[in-house]
Amino acid sequence: MVKQLLAVLALAVITVAPLQAHEDEHHKSKHGGVMVESGHHHLEVVAKDGTLEIHVIGEDGKPEDVTGAKAKATILSDGKKVDVPLSSASDGVLKGAGAFKASKGATIIVTLSMDGHKPEQARVKLD
């Protein structure tokens, strides 16, 4: 019985490890931000004091067309809440600015609505 249990556990570890490695590979940051999955998109949140960039990437790994997207970010940092409207800046990039600090532990909540997609929300915590 113990041998069977150990065999099942070993098989589980062998099966999960490659899946985990593949997942990390798929979610690498290209712009120095934090990656998060949101609905059918991957978002890379790049935050610096006062500025915010959201890179919207489709399931195929290519930038999404964010023309006409409605988006905002809520930043919770240093005991303050700041809402930052985001607008289309270039292919797949939403940008915004506001009076906030991108300090360690800050939480950023992105709300995104795009034509042909369900509204999405993602939350990241800065390291």
N, CA, C and O atoms as a GROMACS GRO file, in nm:
protein
  508
    1MET      N    1   0.083  -0.120   0.000
    1MET     CA    2   0.000   0.000   0.000
    1MET      C    3   0.087   0.126   0.000
    1MET      O    4   0.061   0.220  -0.075
    2VAL      N    5   0.190   0.128   0.084
    2VAL     CA    6   0.279   0.243   0.092
    2VAL      C    7   0.353   0.261  -0.040
    2VAL      O    8   0.371   0.373  -0.087
    3LYS      N    9   0.397   0.150  -0.101
    3LYS     CA   10   0.469   0.158  -0.229
    3LYS      C   11   0.378   0.215  -0.337
    3LYS      O   12   0.423   0.294  -0.420
    4GLN      N   13   0.252   0.176  -0.336
    4GLN     CA   14   0.158   0.228  -0.436
    4GLN      C   15   0.137   0.379  -0.417
    4GLN      O   16   0.133   0.454  -0.514
    5LEU      N   17   0.125   0.422  -0.293
    5LEU     CA   18   0.107   0.563  -0.263
    5LEU      C   19   0.229   0.643  -0.308
    5LEU      O   20   0.215   0.749  -0.368
    6LEU      N   21   0.348   0.592  -0.280
    6LEU     CA   22   0.471   0.659  -0.323
    6LEU      C   23   0.480   0.665  -0.475
    6LEU      O   24   0.524   0.765  -0.531
    7ALA      N   25   0.439   0.559  -0.542
    7ALA     CA   26   0.441   0.557  -0.688
    7ALA      C   27   0.346   0.662  -0.745
    7ALA      O   28   0.380   0.730  -0.842
    8VAL      N   29   0.228   0.675  -0.686
    8VAL     CA   30   0.130   0.775  -0.732
    8VAL      C   31   0.184   0.916  -0.709
    8VAL      O   32   0.171   1.002  -0.796
    9LEU      N   33   0.244   0.940  -0.592
    9LEU     CA   34   0.301   1.072  -0.564
    9LEU      C   35   0.415   1.105  -0.660
    9LEU      O   36   0.424   1.217  -0.708
   10ALA      N   37   0.501   1.008  -0.687
   10ALA     CA   38   0.612   1.030  -0.780
   10ALA      C   39   0.559   1.062  -0.920
   10ALA      O   40   0.611   1.151  -0.987
   11LEU      N   41   0.457   0.991  -0.962
   11LEU     CA   42   0.397   1.016  -1.093
   11LEU      C   43   0.336   1.157  -1.098
   11LEU      O   44   0.346   1.226  -1.199
   12ALA      N   45   0.273   1.198  -0.990
   12ALA     CA   46   0.213   1.332  -0.985
   12ALA      C   47   0.321   1.440  -0.997
   12ALA      O   48   0.302   1.538  -1.069
   13VAL      N   49   0.431   1.422  -0.928
   13VAL     CA   50   0.541   1.519  -0.934
   13VAL      C   51   0.600   1.525  -1.074
   13VAL      O   52   0.627   1.633  -1.126
   14ILE      N   53   0.620   1.410  -1.136
   14ILE     CA   54   0.677   1.403  -1.271
   14ILE      C   55   0.583   1.469  -1.371
   14ILE      O   56   0.630   1.533  -1.466
   15THR      N   57   0.454   1.454  -1.353
   15THR     CA   58   0.355   1.510  -1.446
   15THR      C   59   0.341   1.660  -1.429
   15THR      O   60   0.330   1.732  -1.529
   16VAL      N   61   0.340   1.710  -1.307
   16VAL     CA   62   0.316   1.851  -1.280
   16VAL      C   63   0.437   1.938  -1.312
   16VAL      O   64   0.420   2.050  -1.360
   17ALA      N   65   0.557   1.892  -1.288
   17ALA     CA   66   0.678   1.973  -1.309
   17ALA      C   67   0.689   2.028  -1.451
   17ALA      O   68   0.712   2.148  -1.466
   18PRO      N   69   0.674   1.946  -1.556
   18PRO     CA   70   0.683   2.003  -1.691
   18PRO      C   71   0.571   2.104  -1.721
   18PRO      O   72   0.594   2.202  -1.792
   19LEU      N   73   0.452   2.081  -1.667
   19LEU     CA   74   0.342   2.175  -1.689
   19LEU      C   75   0.373   2.309  -1.625
   19LEU      O   76   0.345   2.414  -1.682
   20GLN      N   77   0.430   2.305  -1.506
   20GLN     CA   78   0.464   2.427  -1.436
   20GLN      C   79   0.574   2.502  -1.512
   20GLN      O   80   0.567   2.624  -1.523
   21ALA      N   81   0.672   2.433  -1.563
   21ALA     CA   82   0.778   2.496  -1.640
   21ALA      C   83   0.722   2.561  -1.765
   21ALA      O   84   0.762   2.672  -1.801
   22HIS      N   85   0.630   2.495  -1.832
   22HIS     CA   86   0.568   2.550  -1.953
   22HIS      C   87   0.489   2.676  -1.920
   22HIS      O   88   0.492   2.773  -1.995
   23GLU      N   89   0.419   2.674  -1.808
   23GLU     CA   90   0.339   2.789  -1.769
   23GLU      C   91   0.428   2.910  -1.744
   23GLU      O   92   0.396   3.020  -1.789
   24ASP      N   93   0.540   2.892  -1.673
   24ASP     CA   94   0.631   3.002  -1.647
   24ASP      C   95   0.688   3.057  -1.777
   24ASP      O   96   0.704   3.178  -1.792
   25GLU      N   97   0.720   2.969  -1.870
   25GLU     CA   98   0.776   3.009  -1.999
   25GLU      C   99   0.678   3.097  -2.076
   25GLU      O  100   0.719   3.192  -2.141
   26HIS      N  101   0.551   3.065  -2.068
   26HIS     CA  102   0.447   3.136  -2.143
   26HIS      C  103   0.421   3.275  -2.086
   26HIS      O  104   0.371   3.362  -2.157
   27HIS      N  105   0.453   3.296  -1.959
   27HIS     CA  106   0.418   3.420  -1.892
   27HIS      C  107   0.538   3.508  -1.861
   27HIS      O  108   0.534   3.585  -1.764
   28LYS      N  109   0.645   3.500  -1.938
   28LYS     CA  110   0.762   3.583  -1.912
   28LYS      C  111   0.733   3.728  -1.947
   28LYS      O  112   0.668   3.757  -2.048
   29SER      N  113   0.780   3.816  -1.865
   29SER     CA  114   0.764   3.959  -1.886
   29SER      C  115   0.864   4.007  -1.991
   29SER      O  116   0.982   3.975  -1.985
   30LYS      N  117   0.814   4.085  -2.088
   30LYS     CA  118   0.902   4.137  -2.193
   30LYS      C  119   0.941   4.283  -2.169
   30LYS      O  120   1.034   4.333  -2.230
   31HIS      N  121   0.869   4.350  -2.078
   31HIS     CA  122   0.891   4.493  -2.058
   31HIS      C  123   0.927   4.527  -1.914
   31HIS      O  124   0.921   4.644  -1.874
   32GLY      N  125   0.964   4.427  -1.836
   32GLY     CA  126   1.004   4.450  -1.698
   32GLY      C  127   0.890   4.464  -1.599
   32GLY      O  128   0.910   4.510  -1.487
   33GLY      N  129   0.770   4.424  -1.640
   33GLY     CA  130   0.654   4.436  -1.552
   33GLY      C  131   0.614   4.304  -1.489
   33GLY      O  132   0.689   4.207  -1.491
   34VAL      N  133   0.494   4.303  -1.435
   34VAL     CA  134   0.437   4.185  -1.371
   34VAL      C  135   0.330   4.128  -1.464
   34VAL      O  136   0.242   4.201  -1.509
   35MET      N  137   0.338   3.998  -1.493
   35MET     CA  138   0.242   3.933  -1.582
   35MET      C  139   0.126   3.877  -1.502
   35MET      O  140   0.143   3.825  -1.391
   36VAL      N  141   0.006   3.888  -1.560
   36VAL     CA  142  -0.113   3.831  -1.498
   36VAL      C  143  -0.210   3.791  -1.608
   36VAL      O  144  -0.217   3.856  -1.713
   37GLU      N  145  -0.283   3.683  -1.585
   37GLU     CA  146  -0.384   3.638  -1.681
   37GLU      C  147  -0.516   3.705  -1.649
   37GLU      O  148  -0.552   3.722  -1.532
   38SER      N  149  -0.588   3.745  -1.754
   38SER     CA  150  -0.716   3.811  -1.736
   38SER      C  151  -0.807   3.770  -1.850
   38SER      O  152  -0.789   3.816  -1.963
   39GLY      N  153  -0.904   3.686  -1.823
   39GLY     CA  154  -0.994   3.641  -1.929
   39GLY      C  155  -0.917   3.574  -2.041
   39GLY      O  156  -0.846   3.476  -2.018
   40HIS      N  157  -0.930   3.626  -2.162
   40HIS     CA  158  -0.861   3.569  -2.278
   40HIS      C  159  -0.729   3.640  -2.306
   40HIS      O  160  -0.669   3.619  -2.411
   41HIS      N  161  -0.684   3.722  -2.214
   41HIS     CA  162  -0.563   3.799  -2.236
   41HIS      C  163  -0.461   3.776  -2.126
   41HIS      O  164  -0.493   3.730  -2.016
   42HIS      N  165  -0.338   3.810  -2.159
   42HIS     CA  166  -0.232   3.820  -2.060
   42HIS      C  167  -0.201   3.969  -2.052
   42HIS      O  168  -0.188   4.035  -2.155
   43LEU      N  169  -0.189   4.020  -1.933
   43LEU     CA  170  -0.157   4.160  -1.914
   43LEU      C  171  -0.021   4.171  -1.848
   43LEU      O  172   0.009   4.099  -1.753
   44GLU      N  173   0.062   4.259  -1.900
   44GLU     CA  174   0.188   4.290  -1.834
   44GLU      C  175   0.172   4.431  -1.779
   44GLU      O  176   0.153   4.527  -1.854
   45VAL      N  177   0.180   4.443  -1.648
   45VAL     CA  178   0.162   4.570  -1.579
   45VAL      C  179   0.300   4.626  -1.547
   45VAL      O  180   0.375   4.569  -1.468
   46VAL      N  181   0.332   4.740  -1.609
   46VAL     CA  182   0.461   4.806  -1.586
   46VAL      C  183   0.431   4.937  -1.512
   46VAL      O  184   0.373   5.029  -1.569
   47ALA      N  185   0.472   4.943  -1.385
   47ALA     CA  186   0.442   5.059  -1.302
   47ALA      C  187   0.571   5.127  -1.257
   47ALA      O  188   0.664   5.063  -1.209
   48LYS      N  189   0.572   5.258  -1.272
   48LYS     CA  190   0.679   5.343  -1.219
   48LYS      C  191   0.607   5.457  -1.149
   48LYS      O  192   0.491   5.485  -1.180
   49ASP      N  193   0.673   5.522  -1.055
   49ASP     CA  194   0.607   5.630  -0.983
   49ASP      C  195   0.539   5.726  -1.079
   49ASP      O  196   0.605   5.791  -1.161
   50GLY      N  197   0.407   5.736  -1.070
   50GLY     CA  198   0.331   5.830  -1.151
   50GLY      C  199   0.291   5.785  -1.289
   50GLY      O  200   0.207   5.849  -1.352
   51THR      N  201   0.348   5.675  -1.340
   51THR     CA  202   0.312   5.627  -1.475
   51THR      C  203   0.281   5.478  -1.473
   51THR      O  204   0.334   5.402  -1.393
   52LEU      N  205   0.194   5.441  -1.564
   52LEU     CA  206   0.150   5.302  -1.572
   52LEU      C  207   0.132   5.262  -1.718
   52LEU      O  208   0.073   5.336  -1.796
   53GLU      N  209   0.185   5.146  -1.753
   53GLU     CA  210   0.167   5.088  -1.887
   53GLU      C  211   0.108   4.950  -1.870
   53GLU      O  212   0.154   4.872  -1.786
   54ILE      N  213   0.006   4.919  -1.948
   54ILE     CA  214  -0.053   4.786  -1.950
   54ILE      C  215  -0.037   4.732  -2.091
   54ILE      O  216  -0.093   4.787  -2.186
   55HIS      N  217   0.039   4.625  -2.105
   55HIS     CA  218   0.057   4.558  -2.234
   55HIS      C  219  -0.046   4.446  -2.240
   55HIS      O  220  -0.045   4.356  -2.157
   56VAL      N  221  -0.134   4.452  -2.340
   56VAL     CA  222  -0.242   4.355  -2.355
   56VAL      C  223  -0.202   4.255  -2.463
   56VAL      O  224  -0.184   4.292  -2.580
   57ILE      N  225  -0.187   4.129  -2.424
   57ILE     CA  226  -0.137   4.025  -2.513
   57ILE      C  227  -0.244   3.917  -2.528
   57ILE      O  228  -0.301   3.870  -2.430
   58GLY      N  229  -0.270   3.878  -2.652
   58GLY     CA  230  -0.370   3.775  -2.680
   58GLY      C  231  -0.318   3.637  -2.647
   58GLY      O  232  -0.201   3.619  -2.613
   59GLU      N  233  -0.407   3.538  -2.656
   59GLU     CA  234  -0.369   3.399  -2.628
   59GLU      C  235  -0.262   3.349  -2.724
   59GLU      O  236  -0.189   3.255  -2.692
   60ASP      N  237  -0.252   3.413  -2.841
   60ASP     CA  238  -0.151   3.373  -2.940
   60ASP      C  239  -0.015   3.437  -2.912
   60ASP      O  240   0.081   3.413  -2.987
   61GLY      N  241  -0.005   3.518  -2.807
   61GLY     CA  242   0.121   3.582  -2.771
   61GLY      C  243   0.147   3.713  -2.843
   61GLY      O  244   0.253   3.773  -2.826
   62LYS      N  245   0.051   3.759  -2.923
   62LYS     CA  246   0.068   3.883  -2.999
   62LYS      C  247  -0.009   3.996  -2.932
   62LYS      O  248  -0.109   3.972  -2.864
   63PRO      N  249   0.038   4.122  -2.949
   63PRO     CA  250  -0.033   4.236  -2.891
   63PRO      C  251  -0.176   4.246  -2.946
   63PRO      O  252  -0.199   4.225  -3.065
   64GLU      N  253  -0.269   4.277  -2.858
   64GLU     CA  254  -0.410   4.295  -2.897
   64GLU      C  255  -0.432   4.438  -2.943
   64GLU      O  256  -0.362   4.530  -2.901
   65ASP      N  257  -0.530   4.457  -3.030
   65ASP     CA  258  -0.570   4.591  -3.071
   65ASP      C  259  -0.652   4.652  -2.958
   65ASP      O  260  -0.761   4.604  -2.927
   66VAL      N  261  -0.599   4.756  -2.896
   66VAL     CA  262  -0.668   4.819  -2.783
   66VAL      C  263  -0.735   4.951  -2.822
   66VAL      O  264  -0.778   5.028  -2.736
   67THR      N  265  -0.742   4.977  -2.954
   67THR     CA  266  -0.811   5.096  -3.001
   67THR      C  267  -0.957   5.090  -2.955
   67THR      O  268  -1.026   4.991  -2.979
   68GLY      N  269  -1.002   5.193  -2.889
   68GLY     CA  270  -1.140   5.197  -2.841
   68GLY      C  271  -1.163   5.125  -2.710
   68GLY      O  272  -1.276   5.122  -2.660
   69ALA      N  273  -1.059   5.068  -2.652
   69ALA     CA  274  -1.074   4.999  -2.524
   69ALA      C  275  -1.104   5.100  -2.414
   69ALA      O  276  -1.057   5.214  -2.418
   70LYS      N  277  -1.183   5.057  -2.318
   70LYS     CA  278  -1.211   5.138  -2.200
   70LYS      C  279  -1.140   5.070  -2.084
   70LYS      O  280  -1.164   4.953  -2.056
   71ALA      N  281  -1.052   5.144  -2.018
   71ALA     CA  282  -0.974   5.082  -1.912
   71ALA      C  283  -0.939   5.184  -1.804
   71ALA      O  284  -0.927   5.304  -1.830
   72LYS      N  285  -0.922   5.132  -1.684
   72LYS     CA  286  -0.873   5.214  -1.574
   72LYS      C  287  -0.797   5.123  -1.479
   72LYS      O  288  -0.814   5.001  -1.478
   73ALA      N  289  -0.713   5.185  -1.400
   73ALA     CA  290  -0.639   5.112  -1.298
   73ALA      C  291  -0.663   5.181  -1.165
   73ALA      O  292  -0.667   5.304  -1.156
   74THR      N  293  -0.679   5.101  -1.063
   74THR     CA  294  -0.689   5.153  -0.927
   74THR      C  295  -0.563   5.109  -0.855
   74THR      O  296  -0.534   4.990  -0.846
   75ILE      N  297  -0.489   5.207  -0.804
   75ILE     CA  298  -0.363   5.176  -0.735
   75ILE      C  299  -0.384   5.198  -0.586
   75ILE      O  300  -0.427   5.305  -0.543
   76LEU      N  301  -0.353   5.095  -0.509
   76LEU     CA  302  -0.359   5.102  -0.363
   76LEU      C  303  -0.214   5.099  -0.315
   76LEU      O  304  -0.149   4.995  -0.318
   77SER      N  305  -0.164   5.215  -0.270
   77SER     CA  306  -0.024   5.227  -0.233
   77SER      C  307  -0.008   5.327  -0.120
   77SER      O  308  -0.069   5.434  -0.121
   78ASP      N  309   0.074   5.292  -0.023
   78ASP     CA  310   0.103   5.380   0.090
   78ASP      C  311  -0.023   5.432   0.158
   78ASP      O  312  -0.029   5.548   0.198
   79GLY      N  313  -0.125   5.347   0.170
   79GLY     CA  314  -0.248   5.384   0.237
   79GLY      C  315  -0.340   5.474   0.155
   79GLY      O  316  -0.439   5.525   0.207
   80LYS      N  317  -0.307   5.494   0.028
   80LYS     CA  318  -0.389   5.580  -0.058
   80LYS      C  319  -0.447   5.499  -0.174
   80LYS      O  320  -0.392   5.398  -0.215
   81LYS      N  321  -0.561   5.548  -0.225
   81LYS     CA  322  -0.625   5.487  -0.342
   81LYS      C  323  -0.627   5.592  -0.453
   81LYS      O  324  -0.678   5.702  -0.434
   82VAL      N  325  -0.570   5.556  -0.568
   82VAL     CA  326  -0.566   5.648  -0.681
   82VAL      C  327  -0.622   5.576  -0.803
   82VAL      O  328  -0.578   5.467  -0.838
   83ASP      N  329  -0.722   5.639  -0.869
   83ASP     CA  330  -0.776   5.586  -0.994
   83ASP      C  331  -0.704   5.652  -1.110
   83ASP      O  332  -0.692   5.774  -1.116
   84VAL      N  333  -0.656   5.570  -1.202
   84VAL     CA  334  -0.582   5.619  -1.319
   84VAL      C  335  -0.654   5.574  -1.445
   84VAL      O  336  -0.659   5.454  -1.473
   85PRO      N  337  -0.710   5.668  -1.523
   85PRO     CA  338  -0.769   5.630  -1.652
   85PRO      C  339  -0.659   5.587  -1.748
   85PRO      O  340  -0.552   5.647  -1.751
   86LEU      N  341  -0.686   5.484  -1.826
   86LEU     CA  342  -0.589   5.432  -1.922
   86LEU      C  343  -0.641   5.454  -2.063
   86LEU      O  344  -0.760   5.436  -2.089
   87SER      N  345  -0.552   5.492  -2.152
   87SER     CA  346  -0.592   5.512  -2.292
   87SER      C  347  -0.492   5.443  -2.384
   87SER      O  348  -0.378   5.417  -2.347
   88SER      N  349  -0.539   5.414  -2.505
   88SER     CA  350  -0.457   5.346  -2.604
   88SER      C  351  -0.339   5.434  -2.642
   88SER      O  352  -0.356   5.550  -2.679
   89ALA      N  353  -0.218   5.378  -2.633
   89ALA     CA  354  -0.097   5.453  -2.665
   89ALA      C  355  -0.031   5.401  -2.792
   89ALA      O  356   0.020   5.478  -2.873
   90SER      N  357  -0.033   5.271  -2.809
   90SER     CA  358   0.024   5.208  -2.929
   90SER      C  359  -0.033   5.067  -2.937
   90SER      O  360  -0.119   5.030  -2.858
   91ASP      N  361   0.015   4.990  -3.032
   91ASP     CA  362  -0.036   4.855  -3.053
   91ASP      C  363  -0.024   4.771  -2.926
   91ASP      O  364   0.086   4.735  -2.885
   92GLY      N  365  -0.137   4.740  -2.865
   92GLY     CA  366  -0.139   4.654  -2.748
   92GLY      C  367  -0.102   4.721  -2.618
   92GLY      O  368  -0.087   4.652  -2.517
   93VAL      N  369  -0.085   4.854  -2.617
   93VAL     CA  370  -0.040   4.921  -2.495
   93VAL      C  371  -0.142   5.027  -2.452
   93VAL      O  372  -0.187   5.110  -2.531
   94LEU      N  373  -0.176   5.021  -2.324
   94LEU     CA  374  -0.259   5.123  -2.260
   94LEU      C  375  -0.170   5.199  -2.162
   94LEU      O  376  -0.089   5.138  -2.092
   95LYS      N  377  -0.184   5.331  -2.158
   95LYS     CA  378  -0.100   5.411  -2.068
   95LYS      C  379  -0.186   5.506  -1.986
   95LYS      O  380  -0.295   5.547  -2.027
   96GLY      N  381  -0.134   5.538  -1.868
   96GLY     CA  382  -0.200   5.635  -1.782
   96GLY      C  383  -0.100   5.695  -1.686
   96GLY      O  384   0.010   5.644  -1.667
   97ALA      N  385  -0.140   5.806  -1.624
   97ALA     CA  386  -0.054   5.873  -1.528
   97ALA      C  387  -0.139   5.924  -1.412
   97ALA      O  388  -0.257   5.955  -1.428
   98GLY      N  389  -0.076   5.934  -1.295
   98GLY     CA  390  -0.145   5.982  -1.177
   98GLY      C  391  -0.048   6.003  -1.063
   98GLY      O  392   0.071   5.971  -1.074
   99ALA      N  393  -0.098   6.056  -0.954
   99ALA     CA  394  -0.016   6.084  -0.837
   99ALA      C  395  -0.012   5.960  -0.747
   99ALA      O  396  -0.086   5.951  -0.649
  100PHE      N  397   0.076   5.866  -0.782
  100PHE     CA  398   0.090   5.744  -0.702
  100PHE      C  399   0.235   5.699  -0.698
  100PHE      O  400   0.316   5.737  -0.783
  101LYS      N  401   0.266   5.619  -0.598
  101LYS     CA  402   0.399   5.559  -0.584
  101LYS      C  403   0.388   5.412  -0.621
  101LYS      O  404   0.298   5.342  -0.575
  102ALA      N  405   0.480   5.365  -0.704
  102ALA     CA  406   0.484   5.223  -0.741
  102ALA      C  407   0.575   5.151  -0.643
  102ALA      O  408   0.676   5.092  -0.683
  103SER      N  409   0.540   5.156  -0.517
  103SER     CA  410   0.625   5.098  -0.413
  103SER      C  411   0.598   4.950  -0.393
  103SER      O  412   0.493   4.899  -0.430
  104LYS      N  413   0.695   4.883  -0.333
  104LYS     CA  414   0.682   4.740  -0.304
  104LYS      C  415   0.558   4.718  -0.219
  104LYS      O  416   0.535   4.788  -0.120
  105GLY      N  417   0.478   4.620  -0.259
  105GLY     CA  418   0.356   4.588  -0.186
  105GLY      C  419   0.232   4.659  -0.239
  105GLY      O  420   0.120   4.628  -0.197
  106ALA      N  421   0.250   4.754  -0.330
  106ALA     CA  422   0.135   4.824  -0.389
  106ALA      C  423   0.051   4.725  -0.468
  106ALA      O  424   0.104   4.633  -0.531
  107THR      N  425  -0.080   4.744  -0.465
  107THR     CA  426  -0.172   4.661  -0.542
  107THR      C  427  -0.231   4.744  -0.655
  107THR      O  428  -0.273   4.858  -0.635
  108ILE      N  429  -0.232   4.684  -0.775
  108ILE     CA  430  -0.289   4.751  -0.892
  108ILE      C  431  -0.402   4.664  -0.945
  108ILE      O  432  -0.382   4.546  -0.976
  109ILE      N  433  -0.520   4.724  -0.956
  109ILE     CA  434  -0.637   4.653  -1.008
  109ILE      C  435  -0.671   4.716  -1.144
  109ILE      O  436  -0.702   4.835  -1.152
  110VAL      N  437  -0.664   4.635  -1.248
  110VAL     CA  438  -0.690   4.683  -1.384
  110VAL      C  439  -0.827   4.634  -1.428
  110VAL      O  440  -0.858   4.516  -1.418
  111THR      N  441  -0.911   4.727  -1.475
  111THR     CA  442  -1.041   4.694  -1.530
  111THR      C  443  -1.036   4.729  -1.678
  111THR      O  444  -1.002   4.841  -1.716
  112LEU      N  445  -1.071   4.631  -1.762
  112LEU     CA  446  -1.056   4.646  -1.907
  112LEU      C  447  -1.181   4.598  -1.979
  112LEU      O  448  -1.233   4.490  -1.952
  113SER      N  449  -1.229   4.680  -2.072
  113SER     CA  450  -1.343   4.644  -2.155
  113SER      C  451  -1.305   4.671  -2.300
  113SER      O  452  -1.272   4.784  -2.336
  114MET      N  453  -1.312   4.566  -2.384
  114MET     CA  454  -1.276   4.578  -2.525
  114MET      C  455  -1.389   4.524  -2.611
  114MET      O  456  -1.460   4.432  -2.571
  115ASP      N  457  -1.406   4.583  -2.729
  115ASP     CA  458  -1.509   4.536  -2.822
  115ASP      C  459  -1.489   4.388  -2.852
  115ASP      O  460  -1.377   4.344  -2.878
  116GLY      N  461  -1.597   4.312  -2.848
  116GLY     CA  462  -1.591   4.170  -2.880
  116GLY      C  463  -1.541   4.081  -2.768
  116GLY      O  464  -1.525   3.960  -2.788
  117HIS      N  465  -1.516   4.137  -2.650
  117HIS     CA  466  -1.467   4.059  -2.536
  117HIS      C  467  -1.550   4.092  -2.413
  117HIS      O  468  -1.604   4.202  -2.401
  118LYS      N  469  -1.558   3.998  -2.323
  118LYS     CA  470  -1.624   4.024  -2.195
  118LYS      C  471  -1.534   4.118  -2.114
  118LYS      O  472  -1.412   4.115  -2.128
  119PRO      N  473  -1.595   4.201  -2.028
  119PRO     CA  474  -1.514   4.286  -1.941
  119PRO      C  475  -1.422   4.200  -1.854
  119PRO      O  476  -1.459   4.090  -1.812
  120GLU      N  477  -1.303   4.251  -1.828
  120GLU     CA  478  -1.203   4.176  -1.752
  120GLU      C  479  -1.152   4.260  -1.636
  120GLU      O  480  -1.155   4.383  -1.640
  121GLN      N  481  -1.104   4.190  -1.534
  121GLN     CA  482  -1.039   4.258  -1.423
  121GLN      C  483  -0.922   4.173  -1.378
  121GLN      O  484  -0.931   4.050  -1.370
  122ALA      N  485  -0.812   4.239  -1.348
  122ALA     CA  486  -0.692   4.169  -1.302
  122ALA      C  487  -0.632   4.246  -1.186
  122ALA      O  488  -0.644   4.369  -1.177
  123ARG      N  489  -0.567   4.173  -1.098
  123ARG     CA  490  -0.505   4.233  -0.980
  123ARG      C  491  -0.361   4.185  -0.971
  123ARG      O  492  -0.333   4.066  -0.982
  124VAL      N  493  -0.269   4.280  -0.950
  124VAL     CA  494  -0.128   4.244  -0.930
  124VAL      C  495  -0.076   4.315  -0.807
  124VAL      O  496  -0.122   4.423  -0.770
  125LYS      N  497   0.022   4.252  -0.745
  125LYS     CA  498   0.089   4.311  -0.630
  125LYS      C  499   0.235   4.330  -0.670
  125LYS      O  500   0.299   4.236  -0.716
  126LEU      N  501   0.286   4.449  -0.651
  126LEU     CA  502   0.424   4.478  -0.690
  126LEU      C  503   0.522   4.419  -0.590
  126LEU      O  504   0.502   4.427  -0.468
  127ASP      N  505   0.627   4.359  -0.643
  127ASP     CA  506   0.731   4.298  -0.557
  127ASP      C  507   0.834   4.402  -0.519
  127ASP      O  508   0.930   4.371  -0.448
   0.00000   0.00000   0.00000
